[in-house]
């Protein structure tokens, strides 16, 4: 095949850049501006249809922004049309009625600020557990098979169903004994499912039997420590039963519904009768508008008949639950319910209860905690949106009961934190007077601390409050009790005091939690303390200068927990540290933290975890700056490299940081390096050259070799730049066909193409080595490209060759398009020497031959589309960089144009635009030969 000589066209880069710039048009004040609002004149035509008058037109104009959505609808908004067709009087009346109804509902309904029972359910089940054996009575269904003819009266069916309820009273039950807690919970879930199935299959009587049976279980306190969890499980079933009514009761069934209420009222046992009626309390709306108002006081009074105080208080809690759902505005019923409870409060310490606790081997402090969920809930319902005066009343009632600790704790948990905080000293006085035998004082201080974490007490009382609380906390002997309380008060200390007080608290925590390695059982609380401290202290120089902070971190001996704490600290530092730092206190502490994270990495560490750790360490590295002390900065990077060598992204960041340091040095010296700064820059270059080979990612190495070579070149380190570029060239053959990108295998050729394009841009200004010959690096790169095994279905090799042509064409220009200051590129070294240009043209001929050979191999039917695309791509390369006054090159371009269209795969729009471009260019004086070229480029239709 005959060789095609390459003739690059001469470029005047300055004039070309001027031609590419946007035309500047002066705009006078008041003229159009793209951000200026558009004034629209709207013309409205109104037909006047009165009798005896002619039609007239009225118009008006208005200035407004155009609404794109209205313009799309063409003025016909479907909602507006629908509204226009409605009767305006009816619409107005309905709207007013609806608005009044919503206003009324909003004033009565429970808002989102009310914590629902469902949020407490999981905590209760997790807290109140047992290893004792449990028992349960299961309902055994008996089908009597009584046939009811279609003609039977409704009353007959009702009577039959009511008679069937007597089965439950006659002992149709099976008792299961020796159940574990999990077995018990599974049985309860089975009952819940049976209830759903019974209702779904229209077996209403069976459903009611199940509910009655489950309610009876709430009278059983044989395993008393499990009672709160049992209450949660059973009331879940009652909730399921409640969900079926009253919507499923139609108007014709009012008599049946009333009979059901009568039957429920006739249940002999008080507890199931109470719970079943309370569960369907809202059905009273179906029977009477005032039904609920009448029932709530009666149900409240019914509870007085329950002798066991624990069973009674949970019954009151359930009534409050139901009351808040159906009548949240009837606070007087809720208050009466609670005050009834206060009247029976002393029953908890009566002989009956004491004897029961002795039999079950339950201590009184544990027994009293069983009341907490119920009392907390009752008080939450009472305190919801209640005025501050109610808290005063509750405090007075607590004092009358001798400042009972259990009740006081629930009061502090229920009322708004602002109310509690304002009376902090009053509560502390009441806590001091509490009897500690039943309910420990430290729990009361914990509850007070939780309120003070959300609201601020009077400023004059803050230090006194902390001292009073810590006197009690520091005397606690049990490490778990201590840390549960200390964790809460750390936040109060951080909110209102300085490093000194926080340091004292940390020291006290260390003192209590170090003996017998008690900290190993308190990692969650210790983590919480760290989180609270870094939430309030954003000045890390202050934080790390606290004497006890790092010793506190040393208590995290478990590696996984220690790493989580370190991550938490680093996230806070990256988020809140505004300026770069060189503070040795911060650096030493955070290097220790980052080293801890780094050392946790092993062969089993997930890639996502490695990326997260590396990201945090990189965030720290970026925030370290020694200002103009560049040598100290480089020393820091050297130390960081030795500490974080197992995290590749950190090494990559360090190379980038050192390259940036070298460029900052160049900027300070304005490109004129002294002997000292030149040596320093070479030290930076050496750091990069040593670090890059330790990376495993091949593209990370390629790009860093290139970037570091560019930095070396910018700092006039020519031999070092040459070494970087040679290393990059020698690395190309090792590039695999597939690479891992974010956990997915991707072809590497697109990334290789991108790398080569960047590399070529740098090689343009890289001067030849005096001992290596002309274009040594370019030749070496071409050899690597030729020897690389490319994919059969890929054309990236040809695209790279086309980019080589662009590079070589730029190298033939008298003056290159860009330079590096104080670096003489080949245009200066060779000065347009003919031998240099001949070498370039030889390389161009070789590249063109490779491209044409590849185009020939694409002559098969299945590759004709690729051939068309490549032909056009090569044509555009010649058009942009070749001198088409040369006949052979001109003919080659025409052949490529025809080849692109030969088999009908060319993009017609692209071809048309290309031809239009050629015609426009031909109007320029130096491009007049494009006129003849345009005439030789026909456009062929697809047909």
Secondary structure, 3 states (H helix, E strand, C coil): CCCCCCCECCCCHHHHHHHHCCCCCCCCCCCCCCCCCCCCCCCCCCCCCCCCCCCCCCCCCCCCCCCHHHHHHCCCCHHHHHHHHCCHHHHHHHHHHHHHHHHHHHHHCCCCCCCCCHHHHHHHHHHCCCCCCEEEEEECCCCCCCCCCCCCCHHHHHHHHHHHCHHHHCCCEEEEEEECHHHHHHHHHHHHHHHHHHHHCCCHHHHHHHHHHHHHHHHCCCCHHHHHHHHHHHHHHHHHHHCCCCCCCCHHHHHHHHHHHHHHHCCCCHHHHHHHHHHCHHHHHHHCCCHHHHHHHHHHHHHHHCCCHHHHHHHHHHHHHHHHHHCCCCHHHHHHHHHHHHHCHHHHHCHHHHHHHHHHCCCHHHHHHCCHHHHHHHHHHHHCCCCHHHHHHHHHHHHHCCCCHHHHHHHHHHCCHHHHHHCHHHHHHHHHCCCCCCCCHHHHHHHHHHHHCCCCCCHHHHHHHHHHHHHHHCCCCCHHHHHHHHHHHHHHHHHHCCHHHHHHHHHHHHHHHHHHHHHHHCHHHHHHHHHHHHHHCCCHHHHHHCCCHHHHHCCCCCHHHHHHHHHHHHHHHHHHCCCCECCHHHHHHHHHHHHHHHHCCCCCCCHHHHHHHHHHHHHHHHCECCCCCHHHHHHHHHHHHHHCCCCHHHHHHHHHHHHHHHHHHHHHHCCCCCHHHHHHHHHHHHHHHHHHCCCCCHHHHHHHHHHHHHHHHHCCCHHHHHHHHHHHHHHHCCCCCEEEECCEEEECHHHHHHHHHHHHHHHCCCCCCCCCCCCHHHHHHHHHHHHCCCCCCCCHHHHHHHHHHHHHHHHCCCCCCCCCCCCCCHHHHHCCCHHHHHHHHHHHHHHHHHHHHHHHHCCCHHHHHHHHHHHHHHHHHHHHHECCCCHHHHHHHHHHHHHHHCCCCCCHHHHHHHHHHHHHHCCCHHHCCHHHHHHCCCCCCCC
